[in-house]
């Protein structure tokens, strides 16, 4: 059985390890598409479960708003928004790290890191697809929900930034940040990947503290981010499985673990 002549590092793509499948480096010479480090992609059922949980979280949040069961939401907003003056001296400067300009800087730095680490633009495409999906879904939901911002509806709400554009539900910042953090996880070591998720959670907190979203808004945004991130991970896993490198680096020798080739089957 003859193989192509492209030279690729031999790996075992899709090798399961814990809750993830490791897709090894696929280094076509001169190519910046495939990562040169193993991508730790969750198994399909894990990514699907993440997407399903995100959809459920968004659905429950939307249902609570539709039915008017939001009194607890307003109370929780006041707790997180109306903090003592001594705490604001610390929390307000901290919240500036999660404003839109800061989010863009963090995302750009994260993308630059994963591109340099993996020598691949695939993480850029993955993150952009996640961000775009989450943004479209969030704005579609905003148009349907048409929920006023808390500083427009709550008399004692404290607005700590410029008035935001659009309606309140869901939080687009939360949705996009969490979707990107999830989508970049396969290309990052565990500690930076966990830091990305933590940053997305702090973005969600800051939207309430700054006075531009209710807690249900950020929960709905988190649901969209989880759903978008899970779908992108499913697509990424399928793409990497289809792009498995040629066994034994394309040197013409059959893979000893692959069994007999078609021309060998049936021969005594």
C-alpha positions in Angstrom: 0.0 0.0 0.0 1.6 3.3 -1.1 1.4 6.5 0.8 2.0 10.1 -0.2 5.3 11.7 0.0 4.5 14.6 2.3 6.7 14.5 5.4 4.7 14.7 8.6 5.6 13.9 12.2 4.1 10.5 13.1 1.6 10.8 15.9 -1.4 9.0 17.2 -4.2 11.5 16.5 -7.3 11.5 18.7 -5.5 9.5 21.4 -7.8 9.6 24.4 -6.3 10.9 27.7 -8.7 11.5 30.6 -11.5 13.6 29.3 -9.7 14.8 26.2 -8.3 13.6 22.9 -4.8 14.7 22.0 -4.2 15.5 18.4 -0.5 15.5 17.8 1.5 18.1 15.7 0.8 18.1 12.0 3.8 20.0 10.6 3.7 20.3 6.9 6.8 22.2 6.0 6.1 25.9 5.6 2.5 25.6 6.8 1.2 27.9 9.5 -2.3 26.3 9.5 -1.8 23.1 11.6 -0.4 23.5 15.1 3.0 22.0 15.9 1.9 21.1 19.4 -0.7 18.5 20.5 -4.2 20.0 20.7 -6.0 18.9 23.8 -9.5 18.8 22.4 -12.3 17.4 24.6 -14.1 14.3 23.5 -17.2 14.8 21.3 -19.6 13.9 24.1 -17.9 16.4 26.5 -18.0 19.2 24.0 -21.6 18.3 23.2 -22.5 18.3 26.9 -20.9 21.7 27.3 -23.0 23.1 24.4 -26.2 21.5 25.7 -25.6 22.9 29.3 -25.0 26.3 27.8 -28.2 26.2 25.8 -30.1 25.0 28.9 -28.6 27.9 31.0 -29.6 30.4 28.4 -33.1 28.9 28.0 -33.8 29.0 31.7 -32.5 32.6 32.0 -34.7 33.7 29.1 -37.7 31.8 30.5 -37.3 33.5 33.9 -37.3 36.9 32.2 -40.3 36.1 30.0 -42.4 34.9 33.0 -41.4 37.9 35.1 -39.7 35.8 37.8 -36.9 38.4 38.3 -37.5 39.9 41.7 -34.5 37.9 43.1 -32.5 39.1 40.1 -33.0 42.8 41.0 -32.1 42.0 44.7 -28.9 40.3 43.7 -28.1 43.1 41.3 -28.3 45.6 44.2 -26.1 43.4 46.3 -23.4 43.2 43.7 -23.8 46.8 42.4 -24.3 48.8 45.6 -21.2 48.0 47.6 -19.7 50.0 50.5 -17.5 53.0 49.6 -14.5 51.3 51.1 -14.8 48.4 48.7 -15.3 50.5 45.6 -11.9 52.0 46.1 -10.5 48.6 45.3 -13.2 47.1 43.0 -13.6 50.0 40.7 -10.0 50.1 39.5 -10.1 46.3 39.3 -13.2 46.4 37.1 -11.4 48.6 34.6 -9.4 45.4 33.7 -12.6 44.1 32.2 -13.9 47.0 30.2 -14.1 46.5 26.4 -10.7 48.1 25.7 -9.0 45.8 28.2 -10.9 42.8 26.9 -9.6 43.5 23.4 -6.0 43.8 24.8 -6.3 40.5 26.7 -7.7 38.7 23.7 -5.0 40.0 21.4 -2.3 39.0 23.8 -3.8 35.6 24.3 -4.1 35.0 20.5 -0.5 36.2 20.0 0.7 33.8 22.6 -1.2 30.8 21.2 0.0 31.6 17.7 3.6 31.8 18.8 3.3 28.7 21.0 1.7 26.6 18.3 3.2 28.2 15.2 -0.3 28.0 13.7 -3.1 30.3 12.8 -5.7 27.6 13.5 -6.2 29.0 17.1 -6.9 32.4 15.5 -9.6 30.9 13.3 -11.0 28.9 16.2 -11.2 32.0 18.5 -12.7 34.2 15.7 -15.3 31.6 14.9 -16.3 31.3 18.6 -16.4 35.1 19.0 -18.5 35.6 15.9 -20.9 32.8 16.8 -21.4 34.2 20.3 -21.8 37.8 19.1 -24.5 36.9 16.5 -26.4 34.7 19.0 -26.3 37.4 21.7 -27.4 40.2 19.5 -30.3 38.1 18.1 -31.4 37.4 21.7 -31.1 41.1 22.6 -33.5 42.0 19.7 -36.0 39.5 21.0 -35.8 40.1 24.7 -35.6 43.9 24.6 -34.9 44.2 28.3 -34.0 47.7 29.7 -30.6 48.2 31.3 -30.7 48.2 35.1 -29.6 51.8 35.4 -32.7 52.6 33.4 -35.1 50.6 35.5 -33.6 50.5 39.0 -33.7 53.9 40.8 -30.7 53.4 43.0 -28.5 51.6 40.5 -24.9 52.8 40.4 -23.5 53.3 36.8 -19.7 53.2 36.9 -19.1 53.6 33.2 -20.6 55.3 30.2 -24.1 54.2 29.3 -24.1 51.0 27.3 -25.6 50.6 23.8 -28.5 48.2 23.1 -30.6 46.2 25.5 -29.7 44.3 28.6 -30.3 40.6 28.0 -28.0 38.8 27.4 -24.5 40.1 28.1 -22.6 40.1 24.9 -19.3 40.8 26.6 -19.7 37.7 28.8 -20.8 35.5 25.9 -17.9 36.5 23.6 -15.2 36.4 26.3 -16.3 33.0 27.6 -16.7 31.5 24.1 -13.2 32.6 23.1 -11.7 31.3 26.4 -13.3 27.9 25.8 -12.3 27.8 22.1 -8.6 28.5 22.9 -8.4 25.9 25.7 -7.1 23.1 23.4 -4.1 25.2 22.4 -3.1 26.3 25.9 -1.4 24.7 28.9 -3.9 24.0 31.7 -2.9 27.0 33.9 -3.4 29.7 31.2 -6.5 27.9 30.0 -7.9 28.1 33.6 -6.9 31.7 33.8 -8.8 32.4 30.6 -12.0 31.0 32.1 -11.4 32.9 35.3 -11.0 36.1 33.3 -14.3 35.5 31.6 -16.0 35.0 35.0 -14.6 38.3 36.2 -15.9 40.0 33.1 -19.4 38.7 34.0 -19.0 40.0 37.5 -17.8 43.4 36.3 -20.9 43.9 34.0 -23.1 43.8 37.1 -20.8 45.8 39.3 -20.5 48.5 36.6 -24.3 48.7 36.5 -24.9 47.8 32.9 -26.3 44.2 33.4 -28.4 42.2 35.8 -27.1 38.8 37.0 -29.6 37.0 34.7 -28.1 38.9 31.8 -24.6 37.5 32.5 -26.0 34.0 33.1 -27.7 34.2 29.8 -24.5 35.4 28.2 -22.5 32.7 29.9 -25.0 30.1 28.4 -24.4 31.5 24.9 -20.6 31.4 25.5 -20.7 27.8 26.6 -23.0 26.8 23.8 -20.9 28.6 21.1 -17.6 27.3 22.7 -18.9 23.7 22.8 -20.0 23.8 19.2 -16.7 25.2 18.1 -14.8 22.4 20.0 -17.0 19.8 18.2 -16.1 21.4 14.9 -12.4 21.6 15.8 -12.3 17.9 16.9 -14.0 16.9 13.6 -11.5 19.0 11.6 -8.5 17.5 13.3 -9.8 14.0 13.0 -10.2 14.5 9.2 -6.7 15.9 9.0 -4.8 13.0 10.6 -1.3 12.9 9.3 0.1 10.1 7.1 1.4 7.1 9.2 5.1 6.9 9.7 5.7 10.3 8.2 4.8 9.3 4.6 7.9 7.2 4.2 6.1 4.4 2.3 6.2 2.0 5.2 2.8 0.7 6.5 1.8 1.6 10.0 2.4 -1.5 12.2 -0.7 -0.9 14.2 -3.0 -0.3 11.3 -3.4 -3.9 10.2 -3.0 -5.3 6.7 -3.7 -3.0 3.7 -6.3 -3.8 1.1 -3.8 -5.4 -1.2 -2.8 -7.8 1.5 -6.2 -8.9 2.6 -7.3 -12.3 1.3 -3.7 -13.4 0.6 -2.5 -16.5 2.4 
